Amino acid sequence: MIASLRDLKVWQEAVALGAEVVRAGRRSARRETKVVSDEVMTTALRVATAIAEGTGHHDLQGQHASYRAARLALLRLETELAIARQAGLLDEETVAALTRRAGAVAKLLGGYLVYLERQLGEQG
């Protein structure tokens, strides 16, 4: 059992991912592309906040739903990063680094989801 949210590795990685995306978005933000940059940053923040919400749930179904929302946000983020790359808003190196970090978060998150699904299966 974790002592606090800050001890949760998946949350730490999601927060680091969010911070990297915000830094990259700020560097590349231009007035005409602000909407796209803001959306990418918001999605990255959504990953970490969904994990935090999942940790706050005391029931397995609530945890599972929040972690699934985080996984969906990760998929959305990877898509938005690919679009930003194709549109020339982010360079290939930046997108590759962010995608690698998102993959690490996805792997950790996948482990939590498998664990929760097993627990839910045992309850049902």
N, C-alpha and C positions, 0 to 999 in steps of 0.2 A: 504494500500500500504506500502511496506517495504521501509525503508530509504536507506538501502544498503544490499548487499549480506550477510554481517556479521550478520544482524538482522534476517535472514531466518533460522528458527529452523531446517528444514530438511537439510540445508547445514551444520549447526553447528554439527548436529548428524552424517552426512556423513563424515565430517572432523575428528571427534572423532573416528569413526569407522576405517577410513583409518589409523589414528595414532596408534590405538591399533593393527591393522593387521601388520603394519610395525614393531612395537615393538616385536610382537609375532614371526614374520618371522625372525627378526634379532637374536632372542634368539635361534631359532631352526635351523637356516641355517647352513648347513654343505656343504662342497665343493661338494659332490656328489649329493646334493639335491638343489643346488643353483637355478637351472632353475625353479623348482616348486615354491620355496619360492619367487623368483622374479616375477613370473606370478601372484601369489596370491596377492602380494603387488601392482602390477600394476593394477589389476582389482579393488582392493579397492580404489585406487586413481582415477580410471576412474569413480566411482560412484560420488564422490564429484565434479570432474571436469565437468561431464555431467550436474549436477545440476547447477553449476555456469554458464555454457554455456546457459542453459535454462533460467536462470534469466536475462542473457544479451540480449536475443532475445526480440524484440519489438512486434513481431507478435505472435499470439496464436499458429499457426501451428509450428513455430520454437521452441517455448517453449515446446509444447506437444511432439515434436520429441526428444528433448533433455532429457526431463523427462522420456520418454519411454526408451531411451538409458540407463539412470541411473537405471531404473528398471531391464532392461536386464542384466546390469553389476552386480546388486545385486544378481540376480538368478545365474549368473555365479560364483560369489564369494562364495555363499553358496555351490555350487557344488565343487568348488576347495577346500574349507575348509573341506568338507566331504571326499574328496579324500586324502587330507593331513592327516586327522585323520586316515583313513583306512590304509594309508601307514606308519603310525607311526611317521610322521614328526611333528605333533602337538598333544598335549595331549587332552583328552576328555574334561577336564574342560575349557581349553583355547578355544577350538572350540565351546563349549556350550555358553560361554560368548560372543564370537564374533558373533555367530548365533543369540543370543538374541538382540544384538545391531543392527545387520543387519535387524532383524524383526521390530525394532522400526523405523529404517530409511524407511523400506518398507511401514509401516503404514502411516507415514507422507507423503511419496511420493505418495502413493495411493490417499490420500486426495487431493493433488495438481492435480493429473491426473483427478480425478472425476470433480473437479472444472473446469479445462480447457476443458474437454469434454462437459460439460454443456454450457460453453461459446461458444465453437465451434458449438454446436448444435443450439444455438440461432442465430448465424451468418448465418448458412447455410439454 
